[in-house]
Amino acid sequence: MAANTLVWLRNDLRVRDNPALSAALKRGERVVAVYVAETDKRLRARGAASRWWLHHSLTPIAADLAAMGVRLETVSGSILDAVAEHGPQAVYWNRRYAPAEREVDAQIKATLRETGVEAESFAGNALVEPFDIATKTGTPYAVYTPFWNALRERDIAAPLQAPHRHGEPVAPAPADTAYRTPAWARKFEQYWKPGEAAARDRLADFLDRIEAYPEGRDYPARDATSTLSPYLAHGEISARQAWHAARALAEREPGRAGGVQKFLMELAWRDFNIHQLYHREDIATVPMQAKFRHVKWRRSDSDLQAWQRGETGIAIVDAGMKELWETGFMQNRVRMLTASLLAKNLLIDWRLGEQWFWDCLVDADSASNPGNWQWVAGCGNDAAPYFRIFNPDTQAGKFDPGGDYVRRWAPEPREPIVDLKTSRERALAVLKAAS
């Protein structure tokens, strides 16, 4: 099917509040949406859990687009391959922010324009574009609180509504065949339903109980968080949609304003990580603080493997790692505890932990995953200082006092592979030397 306009979908698998899709449909005649399993070696390959999610997300968006008269095609290689096949007059997409992604997109845009094809990118994945907000001196924000104070004063663009039908419905394309879904990830079907409709349902459910969020978010056994992160990571809902829905709730029901405020701060933290990603070297591999680029990390395959398998003997850490393997997800406070144990008590390079999370998390995100790991490891710009080392036993006593979370995921006690007190002292000495 030839097309006048191609919409290149990436981490924006939705029809509502999709600026590139809306612009393409306004442009005119024949529109085809394309998802590309990119093979450019400069780009970070998706993790296995993310591939599972993507596989199950492409089917519902293909159906939604088909009902509007737009066919979704899935190809492997480059968007230029789809351009060569269709010969469009224009290609539209929403921006992404990692350094390699921007380099690839800039080259593609230049190539298209050189051949007479209109190529335009749009703001669809952040609350505020990283190049549209800065400190009073014109530099990027490196500390979250001033960033939040600036962001909260901004007029966040209202989300776009679902576009009207573009034409007669078409037959949806076959399910995605570009990625192989790992067998171990199939169990995720018990816990997740990918897709734009599921994302909207999850947001609505969370807003109904948002008053419990500020306190309950720290207790892993409670159902208090939004669990929207995988939907945001794949763009099945936009941050703008979540932001405005929460703000509207606070205006209607002022008694829920406290929960809404905390949720908005977490959406802003997501944006803060996007901005760190945009303005710096690859934050998945390069510490934001240069002084931490020469830390003498321990090399211990056995300790790393014990951490990955949830066999450290530290109960709440093991519970978190087993939850991750089973569900592709981990509660946020437990993420901090598992990351702290690896990077500080075990003194193993945080990048190895970031890579494991990247492969195992259904919400693996090129900004939030490394940004949060750098925060815990102490090498990010606005990071927990190197001397802040979580004691997981103390944290478990405070936030899982009845042991419900541990009993669910790691009920069998093990002998600890590390002494929390002496390993803390070791970490302090090594990290102090680097700083």
KATAPE-V168608 format. One record per helix or strand. SS is the DSSP state (A for helix, B for strand). FROM is the first residue (numbers start at 1). TO is the last residue. If there is no record, write none. Layout:
BEGIN
ss=SS from=FROM to=TO
ss=SS from=FROM to=TO
END
This chain:
BEGIN
ss=B from=5 to=9
ss=A from=19 to=27
ss=B from=31 to=38
ss=A from=48 to=67
ss=B from=71 to=77
ss=A from=79 to=86
ss=B from=90 to=94
ss=A from=99 to=114
ss=B from=118 to=122
ss=A from=130 to=132
ss=A from=144 to=151
ss=A from=183 to=190
ss=A from=196 to=208
ss=A from=210 to=216
ss=A from=229 to=233
ss=A from=239 to=252
ss=A from=254 to=279
ss=A from=290 to=294
ss=B from=298 to=298
ss=A from=301 to=309
ss=A from=315 to=327
ss=A from=332 to=345
ss=B from=348 to=348
ss=A from=350 to=360
ss=A from=368 to=377
ss=A from=392 to=399
ss=A from=404 to=409
ss=A from=420 to=434
END
